[in-house]
Amino acid sequence: MTSIEGNPVAGAGQAPTSGLWALAPYPVIVADASGTVVRANPAAALLLREALPGASMADTVPGWLARAHREALTRFAAHAGCTGDLPAPSSGPVGARSFEAHPTPSPGGEIAWWLIDGTDRRVAEQALATERQRTGFLVEASNVLLASLNTERCMAATVRLAAEYLADVAIVVAPPTRGRLPVVHAVAGQSAVAGLIAADPSSLPGLAEALRGFPPLPSRWIDGALLPDWLLPEGFTGTIGSVVVTSLPGHGVPAGALILLRRGDQARFSEDEEIFARLFAARAGAALSAARLYGEQTAITQTLMRELLPPRMQRLNGVDFAGGYRPAEMSERVGGDFYDIHAGPSPDDASLVVLGDVCGKGLDAAVLTGKIRSTLQALTPMVDDHERILNLLNGSLLNSHHARFATMVLASVQRAENEVRLRLTSAGHPTPLIVRLDGTVEEVPTRGTLIGALPRIESHSAQVVLQPGETCLLYTDGFTEARGGPLGNELFGEERLKRVLSHCADMPAEAVVERIQMLASEWLHDGGHDDMALVAISAPRTTHLSAVDGHTRGRYTV
């Protein structure tokens, strides 16, 4: 029998060095049913130097290959020498490399083993599996870290994830606060523990630099035995064998530092693991920075909101006041409608009530609203000169960068014996309404031009007297222009507002506001609307007299 190239094929016990056998690109070993090596090509002789013809496979080849040969013979014998059902390839190490052995049985009972070097593929597969695992971890970490804008929860999530996937112990150190370091620890499998520690970050090499955003030190430069006690979680036992300190980069300013610890019996951090730790730290730092910025902005917003929100109104100098406000967007607490009350210097002086509507809605309108309210507070001493107040306010708006205008109604309120005297001035605003004791609703004859649009304000004031049980209502057009009703697009309108108000005769100011707001909400259902604000000014039916000793209940007179 000859080969394709015409060279004789070696028989048993021979080791040919020419032809296809010698040129085969893979090491090939042929063994018989007794496990004896029959042939080995030159590539196999270089790989397995002892696997010579006549040698036993059990003594000259790796155990996994000898075992695979026995299993293949058994399978081949069970199928009566049928070569169509070949056993699966086996794999294992040969020295420092990894090989796959592919069997090819022959009718004579011999099996040729083709050894294919799979080291590079195995390394690539392991690298791919590692990258997939790390990518999955980073995706999970991003989802967990971005799920909350609370700084404390974000720090706890960072150390919990890091301790679970990257190290035995994870620590996040935030930038110093008033000389103290906010620190959060987590041991693998345990909950995070937070604390505020008075410690020097320079006691750990690389920590002070990481808190300032400098590149990290290689872990081999940090001796775990010299780790300061304040960094270790309470109750932690064992020795530290490897330490990684890396910065948590934020938005322009570092969000802190991440410290990873491994026990002495664990493998040290490799260079690849340190790089991956920095990738995780970048995501954690971005989440922490976002949470910190959100917290700062929330604190600023709450501070400003206290100044922008309408005040709580109640009885003042013998007059009942009540106010109600509903912004156009329920997600926003402030808008373009506003009201305010400024008490006079003494109980005998008039108080100034203001209700206004700034063009637009949302935060931009609220900012201008805050400016108007501050200006009006400064002008309170001119409570009896509405025209001057409006013109000064108009000049202030014309000289600002805002291109918005506003409508407004001013009310000077003063109690005189059992009645309440009002001086009302409208500046482009809906007409104030008066509900008398018999349910009659009157419009106050006041008018004027809007504010912030023309060089000078023109206005006409009106005098009104409220008897006990009567109420003056100031409102914005958010009520009259509210669309709803049975068809969903009908205006609430002035006439409907008057009918509602006519049923509020002899009601306290707070009850008047609540009833109008309730009916307007029912009219709107869930439909859109503009900002809605109203103020009720009532002459009370009773006058409260303070107790003589200042503690017991006072008397009420009708």
C-alpha positions as CSV (number, residue, x, y, z in Angstrom):
1,M,0.0,0.0,0.0
2,T,1.4,3.4,-0.9
3,S,0.6,7.0,0.2
4,I,-0.7,9.7,-2.0
5,E,2.8,10.9,-2.6
6,G,4.0,7.4,-3.5
7,N,5.9,6.9,-0.3
8,P,5.4,3.6,1.6
9,V,3.3,3.8,4.7
10,A,5.2,2.5,7.7
11,G,4.0,-0.6,9.4
12,A,3.8,-1.5,13.0
13,G,6.9,-0.7,15.0
14,Q,8.2,1.8,12.3
15,A,8.5,5.5,12.6
16,P,8.4,6.9,9.1
17,T,10.0,10.3,8.5
18,S,8.8,11.1,5.0
19,G,5.5,11.5,3.1
20,L,2.3,12.7,4.5
21,W,3.0,11.1,7.9
22,A,6.1,13.2,8.4
23,L,4.5,16.4,7.0
24,A,1.3,16.1,9.2
25,P,0.8,19.6,10.9
26,Y,-0.3,18.0,14.2
27,P,1.4,15.5,16.5
28,V,-0.1,12.0,15.8
29,I,0.3,8.9,17.9
30,V,-1.1,5.5,16.9
31,A,-1.7,2.9,19.6
32,D,-3.1,-0.6,19.5
33,A,-5.7,-2.3,21.6
34,S,-3.2,-3.2,24.3
35,G,-2.3,0.5,24.8
36,T,1.1,0.2,23.1
37,V,2.4,3.0,20.9
38,V,2.6,1.7,17.4
39,R,3.7,4.8,15.5
40,A,4.4,8.5,16.3
41,N,5.2,11.1,13.7
42,P,8.1,13.5,14.2
43,A,5.8,16.3,15.7
44,A,4.6,13.8,18.3
45,A,8.2,12.7,19.0
46,L,9.1,16.3,19.8
47,L,6.1,16.8,22.0
48,L,6.1,13.4,23.8
49,R,9.7,12.3,23.7
50,E,9.1,9.0,25.6
51,A,6.1,7.9,23.4
52,L,8.2,5.8,21.1
53,P,6.9,2.7,19.2
54,G,6.7,-0.2,21.6
55,A,6.2,2.0,24.7
56,S,3.1,1.8,26.8
57,M,0.8,4.8,26.7
58,A,0.2,4.5,30.4
59,D,3.9,5.2,31.0
60,T,4.7,7.7,28.3
61,V,1.7,10.0,27.7
62,P,-0.4,12.2,30.1
63,G,-2.9,10.3,32.1
64,W,-5.9,12.0,30.4
65,L,-4.7,10.7,27.0
66,A,-4.1,7.2,28.2
67,R,-7.6,7.2,29.8
68,A,-9.2,8.5,26.7
69,H,-7.5,5.7,24.7
70,R,-9.0,3.0,27.0
71,E,-12.5,4.6,26.8
72,A,-12.3,4.9,23.0
73,L,-11.3,1.2,22.7
74,T,-14.3,0.2,24.9
75,R,-16.7,2.3,22.8
76,F,-15.3,1.0,19.6
77,A,-15.6,-2.6,20.7
78,A,-19.2,-2.0,21.9
79,H,-20.1,-0.9,18.4
80,A,-18.5,-4.0,16.7
81,G,-15.7,-2.1,15.0
82,C,-18.0,0.5,13.4
83,T,-16.0,3.6,12.7
84,G,-19.0,5.7,12.0
85,D,-19.7,6.4,15.7
86,L,-16.4,8.0,16.8
87,P,-15.8,9.0,20.4
88,A,-15.7,12.7,21.3
89,P,-12.4,14.4,21.5
90,S,-10.6,14.6,24.8
91,S,-8.6,17.5,26.1
92,G,-6.0,18.1,28.7
93,P,-2.5,19.7,29.4
94,V,0.8,18.6,28.0
95,G,3.3,20.5,29.9
96,A,2.3,24.1,30.0
97,R,0.0,23.9,27.0
98,S,-3.4,22.6,26.4
99,F,-4.3,20.0,23.7
100,E,-7.3,18.3,22.2
101,A,-6.9,14.7,21.2
102,H,-9.1,13.6,18.2
103,P,-9.4,9.8,17.8
104,T,-9.4,8.0,14.4
105,P,-10.0,4.2,14.8
106,S,-8.9,1.7,12.1
107,P,-10.4,-1.7,11.3
108,G,-7.3,-3.3,12.8
109,G,-8.2,-2.1,16.3
110,E,-5.6,0.7,16.3
111,I,-6.5,4.3,17.1
112,A,-4.7,7.3,15.8
113,W,-4.7,10.3,18.2
114,W,-4.3,13.7,16.5
115,L,-3.1,16.2,19.1
116,I,-4.3,19.8,18.3
117,D,-2.8,22.6,20.4
118,G,-5.8,24.5,21.8
119,T,-3.9,26.7,24.3
120,D,-4.5,30.0,22.5
121,R,-8.1,29.2,21.9
122,R,-8.6,28.2,25.6
123,V,-6.9,31.4,26.7
124,A,-9.1,33.4,24.3
125,E,-12.2,31.6,25.6
126,Q,-11.3,32.2,29.2
127,A,-10.6,35.9,28.4
128,L,-13.9,36.1,26.6
129,A,-15.8,34.5,29.5
130,T,-14.0,36.8,32.0
131,E,-14.9,39.9,29.9
132,R,-18.5,38.7,29.7
133,Q,-18.7,38.2,33.4
134,R,-17.1,41.6,34.1
135,T,-19.4,43.3,31.6
136,G,-22.4,41.7,33.2
137,F,-21.1,42.9,36.6
138,L,-20.6,46.5,35.4
139,V,-24.1,46.5,33.9
140,E,-25.6,45.3,37.1
141,A,-23.4,47.8,39.1
142,S,-24.6,50.7,36.9
143,N,-28.2,49.7,37.3
144,V,-27.9,49.4,41.1
145,L,-25.8,52.6,41.6
146,L,-28.0,54.7,39.4
147,A,-31.2,53.4,41.0
148,S,-30.9,55.9,43.8
149,L,-29.9,59.6,44.1
150,N,-29.3,59.2,47.8
151,T,-25.6,59.6,48.7
152,E,-25.7,57.2,51.7
153,R,-27.5,54.5,49.7
154,C,-25.1,54.9,46.8
155,M,-22.0,54.6,49.0
156,A,-23.5,51.4,50.6
157,A,-24.3,49.9,47.2
158,T,-20.7,50.6,46.1
159,V,-19.1,48.8,48.9
160,R,-21.6,45.9,48.8
161,L,-21.0,45.3,45.1
162,A,-17.2,45.6,45.5
163,A,-17.0,43.3,48.4
164,E,-19.2,40.7,46.6
165,Y,-17.3,40.7,43.3
166,L,-13.9,42.3,43.7
167,A,-12.5,41.8,47.2
168,D,-13.0,40.4,50.7
169,V,-13.5,43.9,52.2
170,A,-14.5,47.1,50.4
171,I,-14.3,50.6,51.8
172,V,-15.5,54.0,50.5
173,V,-14.0,57.1,51.9
174,A,-15.7,60.4,51.0
175,P,-14.0,63.7,51.0
176,P,-13.5,65.2,54.5
177,T,-16.4,67.0,56.1
178,R,-15.5,69.4,58.9
179,G,-12.3,67.5,59.6
180,R,-13.9,64.1,59.6
181,L,-14.0,61.3,57.0
182,P,-17.3,59.8,56.0
183,V,-16.5,56.0,55.7
184,V,-18.6,53.1,54.7
185,H,-17.3,49.5,55.1
186,A,-18.6,46.2,53.8
187,V,-17.3,42.6,54.3
188,A,-18.3,40.1,51.6
189,G,-21.7,38.7,52.5
190,Q,-22.5,41.3,55.2
191,S,-24.3,44.6,55.2
192,A,-22.6,47.9,54.8
193,V,-21.7,50.0,57.9
194,A,-21.3,53.7,57.8
195,G,-19.5,56.0,60.1
196,L,-17.8,59.4,60.5
197,I,-14.2,59.0,61.6
198,A,-11.6,61.6,62.8
199,A,-8.6,60.2,61.0
200,D,-5.7,61.3,58.8
201,P,-6.1,59.9,55.2
202,S,-2.3,60.1,54.7
203,S,-2.0,57.2,57.2
204,L,-2.7,54.9,54.2
205,P,-0.4,55.3,51.2
206,G,-2.3,56.6,48.2
207,L,-5.5,57.5,50.1
208,A,-4.9,61.3,50.4
209,E,-3.8,61.4,46.7
210,A,-6.9,59.4,45.7
211,L,-9.2,61.8,47.5
212,R,-7.7,64.6,45.4
213,G,-8.1,62.7,42.2
214,F,-4.5,61.6,41.6
215,P,-3.7,58.3,39.7
216,P,-3.6,55.2,42.0
217,L,-0.5,53.6,43.4
218,P,0.1,50.0,42.3
219,S,-1.1,47.6,44.9
220,R,2.3,46.0,45.2
221,W,3.6,49.2,46.7
222,I,1.1,49.1,49.6
223,D,1.9,46.8,52.6
224,G,-1.4,45.4,54.0
225,A,0.3,44.8,57.4
226,L,0.6,48.6,57.9
227,L,-3.1,49.3,57.3
228,P,-4.5,51.7,59.9
229,D,-7.0,50.2,62.3
230,W,-9.7,52.8,61.5
231,L,-10.0,51.4,58.0
232,L,-10.8,47.8,59.1
233,P,-14.5,47.0,59.9
234,E,-15.3,46.3,63.5
235,G,-14.8,42.6,64.3
236,F,-12.7,41.9,61.2
237,T,-10.2,39.1,61.8
238,G,-7.3,37.8,59.7
239,T,-4.4,39.4,57.9
240,I,-4.6,41.7,54.9
241,G,-2.4,40.4,52.0
242,S,-3.3,42.8,49.1
243,V,-4.6,46.4,49.0
244,V,-6.0,48.5,46.1
245,V,-6.6,52.3,46.6
246,T,-8.2,54.1,43.7
247,S,-10.0,57.4,43.2
248,L,-13.8,57.7,42.6
249,P,-13.8,60.2,39.8
250,G,-16.8,62.6,39.9
251,H,-18.0,65.6,37.8
252,G,-14.9,67.7,38.0
253,V,-14.3,67.0,41.7
254,P,-13.4,63.5,43.1
255,A,-16.3,61.8,44.8
256,G,-14.1,59.9,47.2
257,A,-11.8,56.9,47.2
258,L,-12.4,53.1,46.9
259,I,-10.3,50.7,49.0
260,L,-10.3,47.0,48.2
261,L,-8.7,44.5,50.7
262,R,-7.9,40.8,50.2
263,R,-7.0,38.5,53.0
264,G,-3.5,37.1,53.2
265,D,-4.6,33.6,52.1
266,Q,-6.1,35.0,48.8
267,A,-4.2,35.7,45.6
268,R,-2.9,39.2,45.3
269,F,-4.6,41.7,42.9
270,S,-3.2,41.3,39.4
271,E,-2.6,44.2,37.2
272,D,-5.7,43.3,35.1
273,E,-7.8,43.2,38.3
274,E,-6.6,46.6,39.3
275,I,-7.5,48.0,35.9
276,F,-11.0,46.5,36.3
277,A,-11.3,47.9,39.8
278,R,-10.7,51.4,38.3
279,L,-13.4,50.8,35.7
280,F,-15.9,50.0,38.5
281,A,-14.7,53.0,40.5
282,A,-15.4,55.2,37.5
283,R,-19.0,54.1,37.4
284,A,-19.4,54.3,41.2
285,G,-17.8,57.8,41.2
286,A,-20.1,59.1,38.6
287,A,-23.1,57.7,40.5
288,L,-21.9,59.2,43.8
289,S,-21.1,62.5,42.2
290,A,-24.6,62.6,40.7
291,A,-26.2,61.8,44.0
292,R,-24.1,64.4,45.8
293,L,-25.0,67.1,43.2
294,Y,-28.7,66.1,43.5
295,G,-28.5,66.4,47.3
296,E,-26.9,69.8,47.1
297,Q,-29.4,71.0,44.5
298,T,-32.3,69.6,46.6
299,A,-31.1,71.5,49.6
300,I,-30.8,74.7,47.6
301,T,-34.2,74.2,46.1
302,Q,-35.8,73.6,49.5
303,T,-34.2,76.8,50.9
304,L,-35.4,78.8,47.9
305,M,-38.8,77.1,48.0
306,R,-39.4,78.3,51.6
307,E,-39.2,81.8,50.2
308,L,-41.3,81.2,47.1
309,L,-44.1,79.2,48.6
310,P,-47.2,81.2,49.6
311,P,-47.5,81.9,53.3
312,R,-49.9,80.3,55.7
313,M,-52.8,82.8,56.3
314,Q,-54.9,83.1,59.4
315,R,-56.6,85.7,61.6
316,L,-54.7,88.9,61.8
317,N,-55.8,92.1,63.7
318,G,-59.4,90.8,64.0
319,V,-59.7,89.9,60.3
320,D,-59.9,86.3,58.9
321,F,-57.6,85.5,56.0
322,A,-57.3,82.3,54.1
323,G,-55.4,81.4,50.9
324,G,-55.2,78.5,48.5
325,Y,-52.8,77.6,45.8
326,R,-52.5,74.8,43.2
327,P,-49.7,74.9,40.6
328,A,-50.3,74.0,37.0
329,E,-47.9,71.0,37.2
330,M,-48.3,68.8,40.3
331,S,-44.6,67.9,40.1
332,E,-43.7,71.6,40.8
333,R,-44.6,73.2,44.0
334,V,-44.3,76.8,42.8
335,G,-45.4,78.7,39.7
336,G,-46.6,82.1,38.5
337,D,-49.5,82.7,40.8
338,F,-48.8,84.0,44.3
339,Y,-50.4,85.7,47.3
340,D,-48.9,87.4,50.3
341,I,-49.9,89.3,53.4
342,H,-47.9,92.1,55.1
343,A,-49.1,93.2,58.5
344,G,-49.1,96.9,59.4
345,P,-46.7,98.3,62.0
346,S,-49.4,98.1,64.7
347,P,-52.7,96.3,65.1
348,D,-54.5,99.6,64.3
349,D,-52.7,100.0,61.0
350,A,-53.9,98.5,57.7
351,S,-52.5,95.2,56.5
352,L,-51.5,94.8,52.8
353,V,-52.8,91.7,51.0
354,V,-51.4,91.0,47.5
355,L,-52.6,88.4,45.0
356,G,-50.9,88.2,41.5
357,D,-50.4,86.2,38.4
358,V,-47.1,86.3,36.5
359,C,-47.2,85.5,32.8
360,G,-46.1,81.8,32.3
361,K,-45.7,79.0,34.7
362,G,-43.1,76.8,36.3
363,L,-39.8,77.8,37.8
364,D,-39.1,80.8,35.5
365,A,-42.3,82.4,36.6
366,A,-41.7,81.5,40.2
367,V,-38.3,83.3,40.2
368,L,-40.0,86.5,39.0
369,T,-42.7,85.9,41.6
370,G,-40.1,85.9,44.3
371,K,-38.7,89.2,43.1
372,I,-42.2,90.8,43.0
373,R,-42.9,89.5,46.5
374,S,-39.6,90.9,47.9
375,T,-40.2,94.3,46.2
376,L,-43.7,94.5,47.6
377,Q,-42.5,93.7,51.1
378,A,-40.1,96.6,50.9
379,L,-43.0,98.9,49.8
380,T,-45.3,97.8,52.6
381,P,-44.9,101.2,54.4
382,M,-46.8,102.7,51.4
383,V,-49.8,100.5,52.1
384,D,-52.2,103.5,51.7
385,D,-50.8,104.5,48.3
386,H,-51.6,101.7,45.9
387,E,-50.8,103.7,42.8
388,R,-47.3,104.5,44.0
389,I,-46.7,100.9,44.9
390,L,-47.7,99.7,41.5
391,N,-45.7,102.3,39.6
392,L,-42.5,101.5,41.7
393,L,-43.0,97.8,41.1
394,N,-43.7,98.4,37.4
395,G,-40.4,100.3,37.1
396,S,-38.5,97.5,38.9
397,L,-39.8,94.9,36.4
398,L,-39.1,97.1,33.4
399,N,-35.5,97.5,34.5
400,S,-35.0,93.7,35.0
401,H,-33.9,91.2,32.4
402,H,-37.3,89.4,32.6
403,A,-39.5,89.9,29.6
404,R,-42.6,88.8,31.5
405,F,-45.5,90.9,32.8
406,A,-47.9,90.4,35.7
407,T,-51.4,91.2,36.8
408,M,-52.2,92.0,40.4
409,V,-54.7,93.1,43.0
410,L,-53.8,95.0,46.1
411,A,-56.0,95.1,49.2
412,S,-55.5,97.3,52.2
413,V,-57.4,95.7,55.1
414,Q,-58.3,97.4,58.4
415,R,-60.7,96.5,61.1
416,A,-62.9,99.3,62.5
417,E,-65.1,98.2,65.4
418,N,-67.3,95.3,64.0
419,E,-66.7,95.9,60.3
420,V,-63.7,95.5,58.0
421,R,-62.8,98.2,55.6
422,L,-61.0,97.4,52.3
423,R,-59.3,99.5,49.7
424,L,-58.9,97.4,46.5
425,T,-56.8,98.2,43.4
426,S,-56.6,96.0,40.4
427,A,-53.8,96.1,37.9
428,G,-55.0,94.1,34.9
429,H,-56.4,91.4,37.2
430,P,-59.8,89.7,37.5
431,T,-62.3,91.8,39.5
432,P,-62.5,91.0,43.2
433,L,-65.9,89.6,44.4
434,I,-67.9,90.3,47.5
435,V,-70.4,87.9,49.0
436,R,-72.9,89.5,51.3
437,L,-74.8,87.9,54.2
438,D,-77.9,87.3,52.0
439,G,-75.8,85.5,49.4
440,T,-75.6,88.4,46.9
441,V,-72.3,88.5,45.0
442,E,-71.0,91.9,44.0
443,E,-68.1,92.9,41.7
444,V,-65.7,95.5,43.1
445,P,-65.4,98.4,40.6
446,T,-61.6,98.6,40.4
447,R,-59.5,98.4,37.3
448,G,-55.9,99.2,36.1
449,T,-53.2,98.3,33.6
450,L,-51.0,95.3,34.0
451,I,-47.5,95.5,35.4
452,G,-44.2,95.2,33.6
453,A,-45.5,96.1,30.1
454,L,-46.0,99.9,29.9
455,P,-43.9,102.8,31.2
456,R,-46.6,104.0,33.6
457,I,-49.4,102.3,35.5
458,E,-53.0,103.7,35.5
459,S,-55.3,102.3,38.1
460,H,-58.6,103.1,39.9
461,S,-59.1,102.0,43.5
462,A,-62.4,101.1,45.2
463,Q,-63.5,101.3,48.8
464,V,-65.5,98.3,50.3
465,V,-66.9,97.6,53.8
466,L,-67.5,94.1,55.0
467,Q,-70.0,93.4,57.7
468,P,-69.6,90.4,60.0
469,G,-70.0,87.2,58.0
470,E,-69.2,88.8,54.7
471,T,-66.2,87.9,52.5
472,C,-64.1,89.4,49.8
473,L,-62.6,86.9,47.3
474,L,-59.4,87.6,45.3
475,Y,-58.6,85.0,42.7
476,T,-56.5,84.3,39.5
477,D,-57.9,83.4,36.1
478,G,-56.7,79.8,36.6
479,F,-60.1,79.2,38.2
480,T,-62.3,80.9,35.6
481,E,-60.4,79.5,32.7
482,A,-60.2,75.9,34.1
483,R,-61.6,73.5,31.5
484,G,-63.6,70.5,32.5
485,G,-67.1,69.6,33.3
486,P,-69.2,66.8,31.8
487,L,-67.8,67.3,28.3
488,G,-64.2,68.0,29.5
489,N,-63.6,71.2,27.7
490,E,-66.1,73.7,29.2
491,L,-64.8,76.7,31.1
492,F,-65.5,77.0,34.8
493,G,-66.3,80.7,34.1
494,E,-67.0,83.8,36.2
495,E,-70.8,83.1,36.5
496,R,-70.2,79.6,37.9
497,L,-67.6,81.0,40.3
498,K,-70.2,83.6,41.5
499,R,-72.8,80.9,42.0
500,V,-70.4,78.9,44.1
501,L,-69.5,82.0,46.1
502,S,-73.1,82.9,46.7
503,H,-73.5,79.7,48.8
504,C,-70.5,80.7,50.9
505,A,-72.3,83.6,52.7
506,D,-71.5,83.7,56.5
507,M,-68.8,81.0,56.1
508,P,-65.3,81.4,57.6
509,A,-62.6,82.5,55.1
510,E,-60.9,79.1,55.3
511,A,-64.2,77.3,54.5
512,V,-64.8,79.6,51.5
513,V,-61.3,78.7,50.1
514,E,-61.8,75.0,50.7
515,R,-65.2,74.9,49.0
516,I,-64.1,76.8,45.9
517,Q,-61.0,74.6,45.5
518,M,-62.9,71.4,46.0
519,L,-65.5,72.3,43.3
520,A,-62.8,73.5,40.9
521,S,-61.0,70.2,41.3
522,E,-64.2,68.3,40.7
523,W,-64.7,70.4,37.6
524,L,-61.2,69.7,36.3
525,H,-61.1,66.0,37.0
526,D,-57.6,65.1,35.8
527,G,-57.5,67.7,33.1
528,G,-54.8,70.3,32.5
529,H,-55.0,73.8,34.0
530,D,-53.1,76.9,34.7
531,D,-51.8,78.0,38.2
532,M,-54.7,78.6,40.5
533,A,-54.6,80.9,43.6
534,L,-57.2,82.6,45.7
535,V,-57.5,84.6,48.9
536,A,-60.5,85.1,51.1
537,I,-60.8,88.1,53.4
538,S,-63.7,87.8,55.9
539,A,-65.1,90.0,58.7
540,P,-65.6,87.4,61.4
541,R,-69.0,87.0,63.2
542,T,-67.2,86.6,66.5
543,T,-64.3,88.5,68.1
544,H,-61.8,86.6,70.1
545,L,-60.9,88.1,73.5
546,S,-57.6,86.9,75.0
547,A,-57.6,85.4,78.4
548,V,-56.6,87.6,81.3
549,D,-53.8,85.3,82.5
550,G,-52.7,84.3,79.0
551,H,-53.3,80.6,79.6
552,T,-57.1,79.8,80.0
553,R,-59.5,79.9,77.2
554,G,-60.7,83.4,76.1
555,R,-64.3,84.6,75.7
556,Y,-66.1,85.1,72.4
557,T,-68.6,87.9,71.9
558,V,-71.1,88.2,69.0
